[in-house]
Amino acid sequence: MITEADWEGWAPGDFRPYLDIVFDAFGEDRLMYGSDWPVCRLAGEYGRVYRLAEEYVSQFSSEAAAKFFGGVAAAFYGLKA
């Protein structure tokens, strides 16, 4: 997402409207975290991208955050969480 924003001037809050739409449309059982690394480095380092996602999902339950940061991927790919 960050490579579609102002590379030098984006802030985490800039993405809230888009993330709201995605979470409303797909829900916590169908979304998983992805950083777009290394492409994201054009507009910000990995840690900054991760913190953006972490800040956004902090509004949800710890269970929903765990799904987003690994649970959905583990279920989809048939891995042990």
N, C-alpha and C positions, 0 to 999 in steps of 0.2 A: 504493500500500500504506500509506503513512504516514498517510493520512487515515482509515484504519480502526484506527489505534492511538491511544494516549493522545497527543493533539496536543502537549501540553507536556512529556511525559516519556519519549518513545520513544528507544531507542538502536538502532544498527545490528544488534546481536546479537539483538534481539527478533525480527527477521525471518528469521534463519538457518533455523529449522525449516520455515518455509513455502517459502523459496527452495530448500531441500534437496529438498522434495517435488516442486516444479515442475521442477527440473533433472533429478531422477531420472525423472520421468514423461515429460518431453518431450525431454530431451537438448539438447546444444549446437547441433544443426542445425535446431532448431525454435523457438528463443527469441531475442527481440530486446529490446534496452533500450527502455523508454518511461518518461518521467518523470511523466506525468500533470500536466504544467504547463499551465495556471496553477493548477489545483485543488490541487495539492500544497502551494501556498503557505499554505493553511490550517494546515498542520502543520509546515512547514519549507521553506526556500528550495531552489531548484533544485540549487545546489552540494552541499548536504547530501544530497539524494536521489541525485545522481550518485556521490558518495563512498561512499554505502551500497552501491550496485551495484558500484562499482569494487573496494571492499574484499572483497565476496563473491566476485567472479569471479577475484580474485587467486590463489585456490587452484587454478585451472585453468591449462592451458597458455596461452601467449601467443596461439596460434592460436584456441583456444576463446574467449578474451576478445575477440579481433578479430571473431570471428563474432557474438558477443553485441552488441558496440558498433558494428555496421554491416554486417558481412558477410552475415548472414542477411537483413537488410532489403534489401540491394542485390540479392541473389539472388532474393528473393521478388518484388521490384518490377522486376526486369530492368534494374538500374542497374549501371554500372561501379563496382567497389569501389575 
